[in-house]
């Protein structure tokens, strides 16, 4: 049996120590009582009660944990070991798979006793701008393959002023990649509060074509 092909390093992994402030910043915001779950409020409106939700690139767990507290069946996936440890420490009831998106294969999900498909995949917090160079279509395809019938994907990322180690993902490039991945855009917004499309931030709701 041949060895599995190694996945290319993501932009997040290549960022190394420059990523270090992410988890600390959100831990501080949470300690101060800041509102850090705007993405989760929108996600909650997209599904019925008790939905199966995948938080892909879950970071320190803030979105997945909030959705779980609302009664959804949430599986989180996060490849950064430091963030996985922070998530498990901060939100011990949130199951976290230490896997990047392209590693979320049917076999990997079955091994982890995770659902094979989801009513909603949440991929927010600039996750798409941190995937490995040239894998954007493959990542979107993988997310689409994890959708249950009628399922949708919620994505969000900065168009400007994003993290220094992330790519700039222009709207026309993103839309072309969505189409190449066999997905369609149901809605586009400029933020999780559903403000109109702008040139600072992109929020999109996707489904399979």
N, C-alpha and C positions, 0 to 999 in steps of 0.2 A: 504494500500500500504506500502511495506517495505521500510525502509530508505536505501539510496544507501550506499554500502560498502565503508568505508573510504580507501583511497589509502595509502600505506605505505610511510613513509617519505623518500625522496630522499637523496642521499649522499650530494647533494648541501645543502638541508635544514638542515641536521645534521651538516654541516660545520659551521653554525651560523656566528659569527663575523669574522671568518677567511676568509670569502668570500668578506669582505668589500672593499678590494682594487681593485677588478675587474673593476667595473664601473668607478672608479676614474682613474685607469690606462689608460683605453681607452679614456676617456674624455681628459686626458692630451695629449695622442698621437695625437688625432684628432686636438686639439688646436695647436699642433706643426707642423701640416701638414703631419704627417706620413701616410704611405700607410697602411691602415687597412682593405682593401676590397679585398684581394687576393682570398678569398673563393668565393666572389660574381662574380669575373671575370670568374672563372671556371664555376660557376653555370649558368652564362649567356650564355655560349657556348653550354649548354646541352638542351636548349629549344628554340622554335621559339619566335618571337616578341609577346609581349602581353600575355605571358604564365601565367597560374595560379600557383603561388608558395607559399608554406607554409614554413616559417622559424620557425622550431620547436626548442624551446630553444633559443629564439632570443636575450637574454641578453639585452644590452642597445640599440639595434636596428641598429647597423652599417651595417650589411649585408642586412637585409630586406629593409632598406631605400635606399641603393645603387641600389638594384634590382628594386625597385619601380621607382627610378629616371631614370632607363633605359627603363621604359615603361611597366614593368610587373605588373600583378595584384597580389600583395603580401599581405598575411595574416601572421602576426607574432603571436607567442604564447610563453609566458614567465610567469612562476609561481611566481618568486621572486618579491614581491611588490615594493621593492626599485628599481629594474631594470626596472620594468614596468613604474614607475613614471619617471625615468631618460629617458627612451625611448620616452615616450609621450612628455616630455619637450624638448628633443633634436630633435626629428623627429615627430612633431605633425601630419603630414600627413600619418604616418604609423599606420594602425590599429593593435592594440595589444590585444590579448585575454589573460587574466590573468589565464592561464591554463597550467598544465603540460601535457606531451604527452598522458599519459593514460586517461586523462580527455577529450581528443579531440574526443568525441563520436559524432555520427550523430546528436543526439538531441542538444548537446552543440553547434555544428557548426551552426545548423539551428537557434537556439535561438539567436546567435550572427550575423545572416545574413551573415555568411561566406560560401564560396564554400564548397560543400560536398566532392570534390575530386580535385586533383592537378596534374599538368604536372610534377612538381618537388617538392620534399620535401628536404629542406636543413636542415641538422642536424650536425652542425659543432661546433668548439670551445669546444671540449671535452664533449659535452652534454651526449653522451652515457656512458661516464665514471662517470657521476654524477647521473644516475638514481638509484632508490631504489635497494638495494641488491636483487638479484634473479628475477628481472623484465626485464632483458635485452631482452629475447625472446618476452615477451609480448609487450614491447615497439617497437621492430622491427616489430612485427605483426601489431600493431596499425598503424605504419607509412606505412606499405605496404597496409593496408586497405584503406588508404586515397589517393592512387594513381589512377589517371585517366588511361584509357587504354593507354599503351605505356609509362606511367609515370615512373620516376626514383627517387632514393634517393641518395643524396650526403652526405656522412658522413666523419668526420675527427676527430682524437683524438691522443693525445700523447701516445706513447708506453713507453717512458722513460722521466724523468724530467718533468712530468706533475704536475698539482696542488696537493698540499699535501692532500687535502680532497677527491680527486678522486681515483678511483680504478685503478689498473694496468690491462688493458684489452689485454691479449696476443692475437696475431693474430690467433692462432689455436682455442682459445675459441670464438673469434669473428666470425670466419668462421663457426664454428659449430652452433652458435646461429643464424646466417643468414640462414643456411640451415633449422634449426628447425622452423624458422619463415616463411618458405615457400618462401624465397627470394633467388636470385642468385647474385653472384658478376659478373658484366660485366667488370669492370676494377679495378685495384689496383695501387696505386702510393705511393711515399714517401712524397708527398707534393702537394700543390695546383698548383705548377708550373709544375706538371706532371713528376717530377724526379722519377727515379726508386725506387722500394720498398726498404726501409731500416729498421733499427731497432729502429729509433727514433720517427717517426710519421707515422700514417696510414691514407690514404685517399682511399675511396672506392666508387664506383658507383654501386648501387644495383637496381634490378628490381624484379618484381614478377616472380616466377618460372613458 
